[in-house]
Amino acid sequence: MSYWANAFASGGSTAWVFAGSLASGGPIFWEVDLRTRRSIPRGPLAVSYHGETEGWYWDAAGAIYLIDGPRFRRVDPFTGSDQILYDLSTDPRFDNCVLWQPHSSPSGRTHSATVQRRVPDGPYPNIGTVVFHDGVLDYFEAHGLLDESTVVGDDWVCIRETPEGQKGEDNRVIHLRTRETRLIKDAERALGHSDAGTDWMVGEADKPDPGQCGWWDLTQPLTPGRFHPLFDTLNMGYVSVRGDRILHSSDLELRLIDRLSGTITPLYAHGGGTAYDDRVKANLDPSGTLACYMSGGQIYLLPLP
């Protein structure tokens, strides 16, 4: 379970949660009454796709975005509706390629994903980023070693990559309509672990010392003095942004962070570990009113104030 939205608050006191099942090799859904805390397993519902569900996530209308090899799909688990938003296999530029690490804007109009080239007997290299915006697909080739890309609202994409001969990651920020490209250097508060709102992005910037969690306003010039620090940190954990709220998963607890005031509100001591596979990576539902995380093999929901 990662920072993609595993929970969906469907109205009233009802929420829906999914997670991958080792037993079935696919998703299991639970219907949860938030008042009584009763949960009912509902099986795979109307979803026929399998896997660990890594990179699957709810949208605001209660459908699931998921990767199916070279295809990016929007599947309604309640009706079985299955829509292919884009398919790399129809484009000769992407022969023998698959998609990975999808992200979507709050409006659902803009999506990004990493393009990987299939190779025998080895990890698939990340070769670039696709962005699908209002029915049009754009492609941005990697400049060096590509880590991950994230759409920031409907206007920008942020590409995290390490140029050849450099150790740390830069942020290449591209305006999707004008193609204006701005660069935040690794040494000048480029973000590592990060997520994004409608026109801003937040995460850990480990350089210069001290490392800080903070955010960038993409409507302003991306010069070092424009970085908005929130707190000092190194290896801070993970952030999830939904509903214009920031949920921070530290080694010890879940916290809400107000990016404008810097106020940090502790929510819950989750009991997760510090090893990568044990660290809690909590996520927010699309409305930003419900947190979901896994610890000790159990899935937890936390309604937010």
Buried (B, 14 or more C-beta within 10 A) or exposed (E): BBBBBBBBBBEEEEBBBBBBBEEEEBBBBBBBEBEEEEBEEBEBBBBEBBBBBEBBBBBBEBBBBBBBEBBBBBBBBBEEEBEEBBBBEEBEEBEEBBBBBBBBBBEBBBBBBBBBBEEEEEEBEBBBBBBBBEEEBBBBEBBBBBBBBBBBBBBBBBBBBBBEEBEEBBBBBBBBEEEEEBBBBBBBBBBBBBBBBBBBBBBBBBBEEEBBBBBBBBEEEBEEEEBBBBBEBEEBBBBBBBBEBBBBBBBBBBBBBEBEEEEBEEBBEBEBEEEEEEBBBBBBBBBBBBBBBBBEEEBBBBEBE
